[in-house]
Amino acid sequence: MNINECQSLGERCLTPPNRCSGFNWTGHFYRRVKTVDVVKWVATFVQLVGYALTGLGYAPANIYVFMLGIELWFAVGFLWKDKAIMIVHIGAFLSLMFGFLASQ
């Protein structure tokens, strides 16, 4: 698979541009990194930060962080074409938004 084919699949090659996975010239294994994998792990980290802020009592900063995490997880659902993930995060977004507005 060449670099153009990798990029058309939403993947980024880490080492040599001639293939997406295999062994490089030093003998070390490398793999392709998909955009959705990066978004998924960033979203997970953001959600964990939101939980930490909630536990430490940092409101409303925790709500803003959770909103970002929800948006990122919605993007993951979109990239995976997974309607269940998208719907649950729309519900989470609306719940947080209505709760936040009601508390003001």
C-alpha positions in Angstrom: 0.0 0.0 0.0 1.5 3.4 -0.9 1.3 6.6 1.0 -1.6 8.0 -1.1 -3.7 4.9 -0.5 -2.9 5.2 3.3 -4.0 8.8 3.3 -7.1 8.1 1.4 -8.1 5.6 4.1 -7.6 8.3 6.8 -4.4 6.8 8.0 -1.0 8.3 8.6 2.1 6.3 8.0 4.8 6.7 10.7 7.8 5.5 8.8 8.8 4.9 5.2 6.4 6.4 2.8 6.4 3.3 0.6 4.2 1.1 2.9 1.8 1.6 5.8 2.9 -1.3 8.0 5.6 -3.9 8.1 9.3 -3.7 9.1 11.4 -0.6 8.4 15.1 -0.8 7.4 16.2 -1.1 11.0 14.0 -4.1 11.6 11.6 -2.4 13.9 7.9 -3.0 13.4 5.8 0.0 12.6 2.0 0.3 12.1 -0.3 2.7 10.5 -2.1 5.2 12.7 -5.7 5.9 11.9 -7.2 9.3 12.5 -10.1 7.7 14.4 -7.6 6.0 16.8 -6.0 9.4 17.7 -9.4 11.1 18.2 -10.6 8.1 20.3 -7.7 8.3 22.7 -7.8 12.1 22.9 -11.5 11.9 23.7 -10.9 9.3 26.4 -8.2 11.4 28.0 -10.5 14.5 27.9 -13.3 12.5 29.5 -11.0 11.4 32.3 -9.9 14.9 32.9 -13.6 15.8 33.1 -14.1 13.2 35.8 -11.1 14.4 37.7 -12.4 18.0 37.6 -15.8 16.8 38.9 -14.2 14.9 41.7 -12.2 17.9 42.7 -15.3 20.2 42.6 -14.2 22.4 39.7 -17.5 23.5 38.3 -18.3 24.7 35.6 -14.9 23.8 34.2 -15.8 20.1 34.3 -18.9 20.7 32.2 -16.8 22.4 29.5 -14.3 19.6 29.4 -17.1 17.0 29.3 -18.7 18.9 26.4 -15.4 18.7 24.5 -15.1 15.0 25.2 -18.7 14.4 24.1 -18.0 16.2 20.8 -14.9 14.1 20.2 -16.7 10.9 21.0 -19.5 11.9 18.6 -16.8 12.4 16.0 -15.5 8.9 16.6 -19.1 7.6 16.2 -19.3 9.5 12.9 -16.0 8.2 11.6 -17.0 4.6 12.6 -20.5 5.2 11.2 -21.8 3.9 14.5 -25.2 5.5 15.2 -25.4 4.1 18.7 -22.3 6.0 19.8 -23.6 9.2 18.1 -27.0 8.9 19.7 -25.8 8.3 23.2 -23.5 11.3 22.9 -26.2 13.6 21.6 -28.2 12.5 24.6 -25.3 13.2 26.9 -24.8 16.6 25.3 -28.4 17.6 25.7 -28.5 16.4 29.3 -25.4 18.4 30.3 -26.6 21.4 28.4 -30.1 21.5 29.9 -28.7 20.8 33.4 -26.1 23.5 33.0 -28.6 26.1 31.8 -31.1 25.1 34.6 -28.4 25.7 37.2 -27.7 29.3 36.1 
